[in-house]
Amino acid sequence: MFRNLFKTFGLATRDYLHEWQMSVCFMLGLAAVLGPMMVLFGLKFGIVGGMMDQLIEDPGNREVRPIGSGRYDQAWLDSVRERPDVAFLVPRTRSIAATIDLASARSSRIVPVELIASASGDPLLAADKPLPEGLDRVVMSRSAAEKLKVRTGDLLDGSLVRRYRGRQERVHLTLTVVAVAPEKAFPRDGAFVSVQLLEALEDFRDGREVVELDWVGAPVKTGRNYTGFRLYTRSIHDVAGLREAFARIGVDVHTQVAGIELVQRMDRNLTAIYWAIAVTGLVGFSLSLGANLWANVDRKRKQLSVLRLVGYRTRDIVWFPIVQALFTAIFGWALAVSIFYATAWLINGMMAEQVQPGQLVCRLLPVHYAIALAVTCTAAVIAAGLAGLRSARIEPSEGLREI
């Protein structure tokens, strides 16, 4: 059985090479259909995929910010933090209390900065950098660090003032710069600090004592409430669901869900358009290839019937058009890939100045080439099946009548 199959493969190969003009026409026909489809999908994947990558990589798109001031206790925050769609959450104190004046020995300027609550897992900070822990460690924004001329390891003098019992009081504390955040993390003058430090500054301004820093005042009340929080979801796909969950409990939040949904809708629409074009093209080419293979079998009825006479079985003959269809699929796919590479190179070269460095407008992944080859071969085999059925009906007697 396998011997005849190998012989059929050899005969089909020699016949395919012998009629090379027709074989080349088949390959060009396939490449003319498959090449533009690969370019179209490459554009869709490059443009929309790049936009999706930017959405995913930018933590700001996963941020859920409460609108206005609320009253959130620790128990409520803990319950939200335990949700599977929440990746990071820290409480936030009043905005007016989350400021401090900073000075350094390297600069003559006193820079008022905003303080941002931070903790382990903060998506705005580098994972391999130290965290702003305790009451004396801060991560500076690049803007504030440049104005104060400080870098990692430098000391800062922080000062804040309050009016307590009819007189104005000012306190100072020494802060250590443990890192400088990337510019995109916080573009304004700011510093990432621990929640513990924010609570201490708020207590001082409210006239309460801070035992750890020896700041006197009224005793601290138990059961602290926070006016807001910093929250990031695990994925951009979780933003809409979390917004709806907050809406059900009466918490108004601001998200980037509109921009996320726009890109997702664009992705779905372009995918639908692409597959409509792809299916139409593949069906058309499959029918064309099947008709040509059918005609090729009819043209070679005598030769195929002689093969039946010399001992080839029906299933061996059926492989004749299938082998030739696979050759057309593989070589046509290779030619289409070459067309794609040349076209993508031209498109990416023309659009290089309009996109970010390293971003490609037209691109495909290795898996996309493999899928294109698999789909093309499958379509070719299905098309060859029509010719295979035709060849299976050839009787050995037809060869005798021609002798």
N, C-alpha and C positions, 0 to 999 in steps of 0.2 A: 504494500500500500504506500509506504513512505517513498519507495523507489520511484514509483510512477508520479508521486506528488513532486518529488525533486525534479524529475524529468519535465513535468508540466511547467514548473517554475522556470527551468532553463529555456524551454521552448518559448514561453511567454516573454521572457527577457530578450531573447534574440529577435523575436518578432517585433517587440517594442523598439529595439534599437534599429532594426532594419527599416521600419517605417518611421524614421526619426522626424520627418517633416510633420507628420500628423501628431506624433507624440509631443513635439515642441508646441504645436498649436494648442493642444490640450493643456499643457503647462502654462502657456501664456494666458489662456482663458481663465484658468483658476487664479493665477497671480493677479490678473486684472480685477477679479472680484474680491479676493482675500486681502490684497495689499491695501486698497483704500479703506477697507473695514478695520484693518489693524491700525492705520493712521487715525481713523475716527475714534477708535477706542483709546488709542494712546493720548489723543487730545483730551478726551473725557477724563481719563484716569489721571493725566498730568495736571489739568487745570482744577477739576473738582477735587481730585485726591490731594493736591497741594493745599487747597482751601480747607479741606477736612483736617489735614495734618496741622495747619496753623491753628485751627479751632481747638484741636486736641492738645497741642503743645502749649498753648497760651493759657496759663492758670486763670486769667481773668474771665475766660468764658465759662469756667466751672464755679465762679463765685456767686453766692447767693447773699445779697445784702439787705438787711431790714431797712424799711423806709421809716424815717422818724425815730423817735425814742420810745422804748418800751420798758417793761419791768420783767426781767427774766432771772429766775433764781437758779441756783446750781442744780437742783433736781431736774428742772425742765431742760437745762442745757445738757445734762448727762443723758437724758432720755433721747434727745435729738442726736447726740454724738453716737449712740449705739445703733442708729439706723444703718442698714447695709449700704445705702447709697451716699452716706456722708464719709468723706475721707479726712477732713480736718475741721475742727471747730474750737475756737477760743472765745471767751467773753470779752466784751469791750466796755470800758468805762465811759463816762461823759466826755464828749469831745473837748470841752473847755478845760477839763482837768488833765487831758492827755497831751499836754504841751510842756516844754521845758526850755530854758535858755542854756545854750552850751558855749563853752569857751575852751580854747586850747593854748598851750604854750607856743605853738607854731604860728598862730594867727592872732591878729589884733582885733578880729571881729567877734562879736557875740551873736550867735545865730539861734533864733527861736525855731525849734523843730517840732514836728508832730511825732507823737509816739504811737507805734503800731504794736498791738498785742501779738505775741508770737509764742511758739512752742515747738516741740519735736514734730517733724513731718510737715512744717510750713512749706507749701508749694512755691512760695515766692523766694525762698532761700535755698542755696545750694545744699544738697544732702551731705556733702563731704566737708562742710565748714562748721565751725563751732556755733552753738546756739546761744542766744541771749538769755542766760539763766541767772537766777538770783536777783539781788538788788544792785549789782554793780557791773553788769556785763551788757553791752549793747552791740547791735549790728547796725552800722551807719548806712544810710542811703548814699549813693555816689555823689549826688549834688551837695549834700551837707558835708561829706568827707572832703570834697574839693574846696569848699569855702573855709573849712576849719583847718585844711592842710594836714589831715591826720591819716594814718594808715593802721593796719592791724598791730595791736600791742600798745598803741599810744593811749595816754590818759586824757580824760576830759573833765572839766569842772562844770557840773550841772547846778543851776540855781533856779529856785522858784519862790514866789512870794505869796503871802496870804494876809488877810486882815483878821486878827483874832483878839477878842476882848478889847476892841477899840483901838488897837495899835497894829501897825504893819510889821510883819515878821518875814525875814528872808532866811532861807537855809541853803546850804551847799552840800553836794555829795559828789564823790569821785567815781567816775565811770570809766571802765576799760573797753576799748574798741576791740572786739574779738574777731570782727570781719567787716568787710564792706560789701554790701549787697550789689547785685547787677543793676545797671541803670534802669532796665525795664521793670524791675521789682517795685520801685517806688520813685517816680520821676521828680518829686518835690523834695524839700528839705525835711528829712525824717529820720527816725531811728526805730529799729525793731527791738522791743524790750519784753521782759517776762510780764505775765499777768500780775505777779506778785508786786513788781515795781509800780505798775499802773495803779494797783489798789493802794499802795503806800502814798503815792502822789495825790490821789483823790482824797484819801483820809486826811492828809495834811491840809489840803485846801478847804476841806469841810470842817476843820477845827478839831479833828480827832487825833489821838495820839498814834504814833508809829514807834512801837517799842524797839524794833530791830534797828532803827536809825536814830534813836534817842530824841525823837520829836515829840514834844509834849502836847497835850490836848485832852479833850473829853474821851471817856472810854469808848472803844469801838463797839458798835452794835452788832449783834449776831444776826445771821440770816441776810447776808448781803444780796442786793439785787443789782443787776447790770442793765445798762440802757441799750445794749446791742451786742452783736457778735460778729466774728469773722468766720465764714463757712465756705467750704469748697466741696463739691461733690466728687465722687470717684471718677465719673465720666461725664462728658457733655450730654450723653443720652439720659442721664439721671436728673438734669436740671429741671425739665418740664414737670416731671413727676413730683419732685420736691417742692416746686413752686405751688402746685395744686394742693399738696399736703398742708403747706403753711396757710393757703387760702381757706381751707376748711376749718382751721382753728382761729382764723381772724388775724393772722400775721401777714402784713403787706411786705413784700420783698421785691427787690429789683434784680433782674437777671438778664443774660444775653440770649434768652431763648428765641427771640425773634430772628437774630442773625443765624443761630444754629439751625432753626427750622428752614430758613431760606436756602442754606447750603444743602441740607438734607433733601429738600424738595427738588432742588436743581439736580442733585445726584439721581434721584428716582426718575425724574422726567427724562434726563439724558440717557439713562440706562434703558428706559422703555423705548426711546427713539432708536438707540443703537441696536437693540435686539430686533426691532421691527425691520430695520434695514438689513441686519445680518441674516435673519431667517429668510427674508425675501431673496437675498443674493445667493445664499447657499442652496435654497430650494431650486432656484432658477438654474444654477450651475449643475446641480445634481441631475436635474431632468435633462439638461443638455448633454452631460457626460453619459448618462444612461442611454439616451437615444443614439449617441455616436457609437458606444460600445455594442449596442444592439445591432446597428448597421454593420459594424465590424465583424460581428459573429455571422451575420447573414452572408457577408462577403467571403467568409472563410469556411462556409459550411462543408465544402469538399475536404479541406485539410483536416477539419475537426472530426469528420466522419471516418476518415482514414485512421485517425488516432484511436477511434472506437474499435475499428477493425483489428488493430494490432494489440489490443488488450487493455487500453485505457478505459477505466470505468467512468460512470456519469459524474461522480463527485470529483474525479480528477479533472475532467473537462471543465466543470463549473469553475475551478480555480483559475482558468486561463484569463477570463476578463477581470477577475478580482485582482490578480497579481498586477495586471496592467493598470488598473484603477489606482492601486496603492502606489505604484511608481509615479503616476500623475499627481497624486495627493502629496507625496513627500517632496518631489522636485518642485511642484508648484508652490508648496508652502515655503521651501527654501528661497525661491525667487521672490515670493511676497515679503519674506523677512528682509531680504536685501532692499526691496523697494521701501519698506518701512524705515530701515536704518537711514537710507539716503534722505528720505523726506523729513524724518524726525531731526536729522542733523541740520537741515536747512531751516526748519521751523524754529528749533531751539536757538540757532545762531541769530535769526532775525529778531527774536523776542528776548534775547539775553539782557538787553538794557532795561526792559520793562518789568523784570522779575527780580527777586532777591538772589544774591549770589548762591550758586549751587542748585537752584530750583530749575527744573525742566518743565517746559510747557507740554511737551509730547514725550511720553515715556511708557515703557511696559516692563513688567517684572518677568523673570524667567518662567514663572508658573503660567503667565499669560501665553507665552510662546508654546508651552507644552499643551495647554488647553486648545489653542488654535490648531495644533497638529493633530490632536486626538479627535477633535470635531471634524476636521477636514477628512481624515482617514475614515472615520465612521460614515460620513456622508458619501464618500467615494465607494465604500464597500456596499452601502445600501443601493447606490445607483448601479453598481456593477451586478447587483443581485438580479436586476431585470435581464441583463445580457446573459447572466448565468443560467437563468430559467430557460432562456431561448436556446442556449447551447446544450442544455440537458435533454432537449427534445430532438436533437439531431440523431438519426438512426444510422447504424453502420451500413445499412443497405444503400444509403445515398452515395457513399463512396464507391460501392460496387457498380452502381449504375453509371458512374462517371468514367469507369475504366474501359 
